[in-house]
Amino acid sequence: GDVVAGHLQPSHTTTTDPYIGAATYWHVHAGGERYDDAAWSYELPRAEAMKLAGLVCFDADGIAVELDGSPG
């Protein structure tokens, strides 16, 4: 709910972490650019990691994440 709509496009990339579970990746569209696999989330993590469910992580050069209205 905190990610601005229209900036994420589903990717076919997935990875699996033995402690967390399967990660779903997203392409990020921002500033007229596309950043492939620059975001990921654990939609259905293992029970021990449920606090991560639905959170989105970002990691790519050229992407700035703003938290509470300030650059982060």
C-alpha positions in Angstrom: 0.0 0.0 0.0 3.0 2.4 0.4 4.3 1.9 -3.1 3.0 4.3 -5.7 0.8 2.5 -8.2 2.1 2.0 -11.7 5.8 1.9 -10.9 6.1 -1.9 -10.5 5.8 -4.5 -13.3 5.9 -8.2 -12.5 9.1 -10.0 -13.5 9.6 -13.7 -14.3 12.6 -13.8 -12.0 12.2 -15.7 -8.7 14.7 -16.8 -6.1 14.4 -18.9 -2.9 16.0 -18.3 0.4 16.1 -21.4 2.7 15.1 -19.3 5.7 12.6 -16.9 4.2 11.0 -18.6 1.2 10.4 -17.7 -2.4 10.9 -14.1 -3.6 8.9 -12.4 -6.3 10.7 -9.8 -8.4 9.5 -6.6 -10.1 10.8 -4.3 -12.7 10.7 -0.7 -11.5 9.5 2.2 -13.8 10.7 5.6 -12.6 11.9 8.8 -14.2 11.2 7.4 -17.6 13.5 4.5 -17.0 13.0 0.8 -16.5 15.1 -0.9 -13.8 15.0 -4.7 -14.3 14.4 -6.8 -11.2 15.1 -3.8 -9.0 12.5 -4.7 -6.4 11.4 -7.9 -4.7 9.0 -9.2 -2.1 8.2 -12.3 -0.2 4.4 -12.7 -0.8 4.1 -16.0 1.2 7.3 -16.4 3.4 7.9 -19.3 5.7 6.0 -19.1 9.0 9.1 -17.9 10.9 9.4 -14.9 8.5 5.8 -13.8 8.2 6.6 -10.3 9.4 8.2 -9.8 5.9 5.1 -10.7 4.0 4.1 -8.1 1.5 7.1 -5.8 2.2 9.0 -4.6 -0.9 12.8 -4.1 -1.1 14.5 -2.0 -3.7 18.1 -2.2 -4.9 19.3 -0.5 -8.1 21.5 2.4 -9.1 19.3 5.3 -10.0 16.4 4.6 -7.7 15.8 6.8 -4.7 13.4 5.6 -2.1 11.4 8.1 0.0 10.2 7.2 3.4 7.7 9.5 5.1 8.3 12.2 2.5 12.1 12.3 3.0 14.8 10.7 0.8 16.0 7.4 2.3 
